[in-house]
């Protein structure tokens, strides 16, 4: 049977692009389709533009802090439209770089959405053309989830639209308590907007360590961000250029923008999965795959957010590379999804890897906790009221560091390095044996000696 391609990839995000390039490097004839822009969510309207906006927002504190270090500055002014234009220019450059990398690898790029006709055939929506591929990879990612339909939902923006606002809103209401909600709360607050965060749970950052959740909330509230928990948005009314957000607790809030960041759902709709017999994981709504990223169909694979395993760009990239090595490189490679480091670029920043204290207590017979909270040296002359938080979760039986949680400046940078030690199964004694670098915040990770507490799980009777 003849095929147009050895591999056809649906979706040119970070994972799909990596898989295409590596497979082509192994000698495969590869095609990839994308109906929006090459680069996917992370590059175009996710991680990269978000981090640029985070950087910009943090300059406000830097200008204030400079006075404590002897600098006299004119009153700084901020131009939202200039920032967005500069951001768009950088994103265009990155998109071109991704496109060029695919072309250099001899990957055929098709500007179209594609749907599965059967296990080997895809139909291009833009032209109606049908292509046949020996292997198909689905890498369509995820999209913002709006939740249950409420009155006025048409007035609500998601992170997609937030990157392209023509003006900076003076007042913003954000529903959500995870990565995206808190990152944009910090972004808008950094530019001087009045920000209110609405979250249905008892505290923000569900799934993170309880100490981290409390510390981040306290620090955000110090900055003037209002955080309302235990409620949801029931209705949004529009009045000219303003909105009134009605909450489930009976209160209401006026703002210029209302943003929902309550999660993301895998892009599985209208892909023709049923025609090809590709199964959905009933537990998470993503495409069901095994540890090789193979779906229920032998020649169809899926990677990244569309599988709804761990929705992080580096995970999608690793899965794409492993898939290509396995299927086309003759090097079977399964991705290890344990101990994946992650960062929330909120203000303050969060970096974590491994188990929370609660998870460790559920899984291990004995758990030792070391933690510290301190004012960073930079804040002393600046006079800023902020504190860094660090926590190590230790297997009390083996001494292994099974979790590390950091809140404060450059937490994402720190957790990348600490992640190496955790992945190598370093012990608390290994950390203790490392000489401190002084004066740094990171030195606290190797100088914590006093246990905050130990917990021993009672044996079942």
PADOSE-228165 format. One record per residue (C-alpha): x, y, z; residue in three letters; residue number from 1. Coordinates in steps of 0.25 Angstrom, whole numbers. Last residue first. Layout:
REM PADOSE-228165
c1|c2|c3|rest|nr
X|Y|Z|ALA|NUM
...
REM end
This chain:
REM PADOSE-228165
c1|c2|c3|rest|nr
-20|-10|251|UNK|461
-15|-1|240|UNK|460
-1|4|243|UNK|459
-1|19|247|UNK|458
6|28|238|UNK|457
18|36|244|UNK|456
19|51|242|UNK|455
31|59|246|UNK|454
31|74|248|UNK|453
38|87|245|UNK|452
51|80|245|UNK|451
63|88|248|UNK|450
75|87|238|UNK|449
72|96|227|UNK|448
85|100|221|UNK|447
85|94|207|UNK|446
72|100|202|UNK|445
74|113|210|UNK|444
86|115|201|UNK|443
76|118|190|UNK|442
73|132|195|UNK|441
87|136|193|UNK|440
98|143|201|UNK|439
105|133|202|UNK|438
106|121|193|UNK|437
105|109|203|UNK|436
114|97|203|UNK|435
107|84|199|UNK|434
107|73|209|UNK|433
94|77|215|UNK|432
87|75|201|UNK|431
93|61|200|UNK|430
89|58|215|UNK|429
75|62|211|UNK|428
76|51|200|UNK|427
77|52|185|UNK|426
68|43|177|UNK|425
75|47|163|UNK|424
61|53|159|UNK|423
61|61|172|UNK|422
76|66|169|UNK|421
72|70|155|UNK|420
59|76|159|UNK|419
67|85|169|UNK|418
73|92|156|UNK|417
60|94|149|UNK|416
54|98|163|UNK|415
63|110|164|UNK|414
60|116|151|UNK|413
45|115|153|UNK|412
47|121|167|UNK|411
54|133|161|UNK|410
48|142|172|UNK|409
39|136|182|UNK|408
32|123|186|UNK|407
39|110|186|UNK|406
34|95|188|UNK|405
43|83|188|UNK|404
38|69|189|UNK|403
43|55|190|UNK|402
57|58|196|UNK|401
62|44|200|UNK|400
65|42|215|UNK|399
61|27|214|UNK|398
51|25|225|UNK|397
47|40|227|UNK|396
44|42|212|UNK|395
47|57|212|UNK|394
38|68|208|UNK|393
47|81|206|UNK|392
40|95|207|UNK|391
44|109|203|UNK|390
36|122|205|UNK|389
41|136|201|UNK|388
36|148|208|UNK|387
31|162|204|UNK|386
29|175|210|UNK|385
38|184|202|UNK|384
47|194|209|UNK|383
56|195|197|UNK|382
68|194|206|UNK|381
63|181|212|UNK|380
56|175|200|UNK|379
68|171|193|UNK|378
73|163|205|UNK|377
60|154|204|UNK|376
51|154|216|UNK|375
50|140|221|UNK|374
41|127|221|UNK|373
47|114|224|UNK|372
43|99|223|UNK|371
48|85|226|UNK|370
38|74|227|UNK|369
40|59|231|UNK|368
31|48|226|UNK|367
29|34|231|UNK|366
21|22|226|UNK|365
21|28|212|UNK|364
9|29|202|UNK|363
-2|38|208|UNK|362
8|46|216|UNK|361
16|49|204|UNK|360
3|54|197|UNK|359
0|63|208|UNK|358
14|69|209|UNK|357
13|71|194|UNK|356
21|62|185|UNK|355
31|64|174|UNK|354
35|78|168|UNK|353
31|92|171|UNK|352
34|106|166|UNK|351
25|118|170|UNK|350
27|133|166|UNK|349
22|144|175|UNK|348
15|150|167|UNK|347
11|138|157|UNK|346
20|131|148|UNK|345
15|118|152|UNK|344
27|108|151|UNK|343
28|93|148|UNK|342
37|81|151|UNK|341
33|67|146|UNK|340
35|57|157|UNK|339
29|45|150|UNK|338
24|46|136|UNK|337
35|37|131|UNK|336
34|37|116|UNK|335
36|23|109|UNK|334
47|22|98|UNK|333
48|11|88|UNK|332
60|14|80|UNK|331
58|9|66|UNK|330
58|24|61|UNK|329
45|24|54|UNK|328
34|19|64|UNK|327
42|20|77|UNK|326
51|32|74|UNK|325
39|40|68|UNK|324
30|37|80|UNK|323
41|40|90|UNK|322
43|54|83|UNK|321
29|57|83|UNK|320
27|53|98|UNK|319
39|61|102|UNK|318
33|73|94|UNK|317
19|71|100|UNK|316
25|70|114|UNK|315
33|83|112|UNK|314
20|90|108|UNK|313
13|86|121|UNK|312
-1|80|121|UNK|311
2|67|129|UNK|310
-7|56|124|UNK|309
-18|63|116|UNK|308
-16|54|104|UNK|307
-18|67|95|UNK|306
-9|74|104|UNK|305
3|67|98|UNK|304
4|55|90|UNK|303
-4|46|82|UNK|302
-1|33|73|UNK|301
-9|26|62|UNK|300
-3|14|55|UNK|299
-8|4|65|UNK|298
-21|10|68|UNK|297
-25|10|83|UNK|296
-15|22|84|UNK|295
0|20|85|UNK|294
7|30|94|UNK|293
18|20|97|UNK|292
13|19|111|UNK|291
-1|16|106|UNK|290
-11|26|100|UNK|289
-25|31|103|UNK|288
-29|44|96|UNK|287
-33|54|106|UNK|286
-46|55|113|UNK|285
-39|53|127|UNK|284
-45|40|133|UNK|283
-52|35|121|UNK|282
-40|34|113|UNK|281
-44|36|98|UNK|280
-43|25|88|UNK|279
-38|26|74|UNK|278
-47|17|65|UNK|277
-43|25|52|UNK|276
-57|29|49|UNK|275
-59|33|64|UNK|274
-47|41|64|UNK|273
-51|50|53|UNK|272
-44|62|58|UNK|271
-57|70|61|UNK|270
-55|71|76|UNK|269
-42|66|82|UNK|268
-35|79|86|UNK|267
-32|76|100|UNK|266
-39|85|111|UNK|265
-33|96|118|UNK|264
-35|102|132|UNK|263
-43|112|140|UNK|262
-37|124|134|UNK|261
-49|133|131|UNK|260
-46|148|129|UNK|259
-56|160|132|UNK|258
-51|173|127|UNK|257
-55|188|130|UNK|256
-59|185|144|UNK|255
-71|186|154|UNK|254
-73|175|164|UNK|253
-85|169|170|UNK|252
-89|162|183|UNK|251
-100|151|185|UNK|250
-90|140|189|UNK|249
-92|133|175|UNK|248
-85|146|169|UNK|247
-90|156|159|UNK|246
-80|163|150|UNK|245
-84|177|145|UNK|244
-77|181|132|UNK|243
-72|194|126|UNK|242
-71|199|112|UNK|241
-86|202|111|UNK|240
-93|195|122|UNK|239
-91|180|120|UNK|238
-96|169|130|UNK|237
-88|157|135|UNK|236
-95|146|142|UNK|235
-93|135|152|UNK|234
-78|136|155|UNK|233
-73|127|166|UNK|232
-71|126|181|UNK|231
-63|119|192|UNK|230
-51|129|190|UNK|229
-50|144|188|UNK|228
-36|149|185|UNK|227
-34|164|184|UNK|226
-20|168|179|UNK|225
-14|179|187|UNK|224
0|175|187|UNK|223
-1|169|201|UNK|222
-12|161|196|UNK|221
-3|154|186|UNK|220
7|151|197|UNK|219
-4|145|206|UNK|218
-9|137|195|UNK|217
5|131|191|UNK|216
8|128|205|UNK|215
-5|120|208|UNK|214
-4|112|195|UNK|213
10|109|197|UNK|212
8|104|211|UNK|211
-4|95|206|UNK|210
5|89|195|UNK|209
-1|90|181|UNK|208
-13|82|176|UNK|207
-22|94|176|UNK|206
-14|107|174|UNK|205
-24|117|181|UNK|204
-32|114|194|UNK|203
-45|109|199|UNK|202
-50|106|185|UNK|201
-59|114|175|UNK|200
-49|124|171|UNK|199
-51|139|168|UNK|198
-39|148|167|UNK|197
-41|163|167|UNK|196
-30|172|161|UNK|195
-29|187|161|UNK|194
-20|191|149|UNK|193
-6|197|152|UNK|192
3|191|142|UNK|191
7|180|152|UNK|190
-7|177|156|UNK|189
-10|173|141|UNK|188
2|164|141|UNK|187
0|158|155|UNK|186
-15|155|152|UNK|185
-10|149|139|UNK|184
-1|139|145|UNK|183
-11|136|156|UNK|182
-22|132|146|UNK|181
-13|125|137|UNK|180
-6|116|147|UNK|179
-18|112|155|UNK|178
-29|120|163|UNK|177
-40|124|153|UNK|176
-49|135|150|UNK|175
-42|148|147|UNK|174
-49|162|149|UNK|173
-41|174|144|UNK|172
-41|188|147|UNK|171
-33|199|140|UNK|170
-33|191|127|UNK|169
-20|193|118|UNK|168
-24|196|104|UNK|167
-24|189|91|UNK|166
-25|175|97|UNK|165
-18|165|89|UNK|164
-11|156|99|UNK|163
-24|156|108|UNK|162
-32|150|96|UNK|161
-25|136|97|UNK|160
-25|137|112|UNK|159
-40|136|112|UNK|158
-50|148|110|UNK|157
-64|149|116|UNK|156
-75|157|109|UNK|155
-81|146|102|UNK|154
-83|139|116|UNK|153
-94|149|119|UNK|152
-103|139|125|UNK|151
-96|127|128|UNK|150
-92|115|120|UNK|149
-85|104|129|UNK|148
-69|105|128|UNK|147
-62|114|119|UNK|146
-50|105|116|UNK|145
-38|111|109|UNK|144
-32|102|98|UNK|143
-24|89|97|UNK|142
-13|83|89|UNK|141
-15|78|75|UNK|140
-3|68|74|UNK|139
-9|56|68|UNK|138
1|47|61|UNK|137
-2|39|49|UNK|136
6|27|44|UNK|135
6|21|30|UNK|134
0|34|24|UNK|133
-10|36|13|UNK|132
-15|50|9|UNK|131
-29|54|5|UNK|130
-31|68|-1|UNK|129
-43|76|3|UNK|128
-36|89|1|UNK|127
-36|96|14|UNK|126
-42|85|22|UNK|125
-31|75|19|UNK|124
-35|61|20|UNK|123
-27|51|27|UNK|122
-26|36|23|UNK|121
-18|25|30|UNK|120
-28|20|41|UNK|119
-40|26|34|UNK|118
-45|39|30|UNK|117
-37|47|41|UNK|116
-39|62|41|UNK|115
-29|73|37|UNK|114
-29|88|39|UNK|113
-21|95|29|UNK|112
-8|102|25|UNK|111
1|90|21|UNK|110
15|89|25|UNK|109
24|79|18|UNK|108
36|75|27|UNK|107
49|76|20|UNK|106
57|78|33|UNK|105
61|91|28|UNK|104
46|94|25|UNK|103
42|90|39|UNK|102
53|99|45|UNK|101
49|111|36|UNK|100
35|110|41|UNK|99
39|110|56|UNK|98
48|122|54|UNK|97
37|129|46|UNK|96
28|127|58|UNK|95
38|132|67|UNK|94
40|145|59|UNK|93
25|147|59|UNK|92
25|145|74|UNK|91
35|155|76|UNK|90
28|165|67|UNK|89
15|163|75|UNK|88
22|165|88|UNK|87
27|178|83|UNK|86
14|183|78|UNK|85
7|178|91|UNK|84
17|186|99|UNK|83
16|198|91|UNK|82
0|198|92|UNK|81
2|197|108|UNK|80
10|209|109|UNK|79
15|211|123|UNK|78
21|223|130|UNK|77
32|225|140|UNK|76
32|237|150|UNK|75
46|242|148|UNK|74
57|233|155|UNK|73
66|236|167|UNK|72
74|224|170|UNK|71
81|222|184|UNK|70
78|207|186|UNK|69
65|210|194|UNK|68
60|218|182|UNK|67
62|206|172|UNK|66
52|198|179|UNK|65
40|206|173|UNK|64
46|205|159|UNK|63
48|190|161|UNK|62
34|188|166|UNK|61
28|194|154|UNK|60
38|186|145|UNK|59
31|173|149|UNK|58
19|176|140|UNK|57
29|176|128|UNK|56
35|163|131|UNK|55
21|156|133|UNK|54
16|161|120|UNK|53
28|155|113|UNK|52
26|142|121|UNK|51
11|142|116|UNK|50
16|144|101|UNK|49
25|132|103|UNK|48
16|122|111|UNK|47
3|124|104|UNK|46
-2|131|92|UNK|45
7|129|80|UNK|44
19|121|86|UNK|43
12|112|96|UNK|42
-1|111|89|UNK|41
4|106|76|UNK|40
17|109|69|UNK|39
12|110|54|UNK|38
0|119|54|UNK|37
-15|115|52|UNK|36
-20|103|44|UNK|35
-7|95|45|UNK|34
-3|83|37|UNK|33
10|74|37|UNK|32
16|65|27|UNK|31
27|56|29|UNK|30
35|46|20|UNK|29
43|39|30|UNK|28
59|38|30|UNK|27
62|39|45|UNK|26
64|54|44|UNK|25
50|54|38|UNK|24
45|47|51|UNK|23
52|57|59|UNK|22
47|69|52|UNK|21
33|65|52|UNK|20
32|60|67|UNK|19
38|74|71|UNK|18
28|82|63|UNK|17
16|73|68|UNK|16
21|75|82|UNK|15
23|90|82|UNK|14
10|93|74|UNK|13
9|89|59|UNK|12
-4|81|60|UNK|11
-8|69|52|UNK|10
5|61|49|UNK|9
6|52|37|UNK|8
17|42|37|UNK|7
22|32|26|UNK|6
15|41|16|UNK|5
8|41|3|UNK|4
5|26|5|UNK|3
6|14|-4|UNK|2
0|0|0|UNK|1
REM end
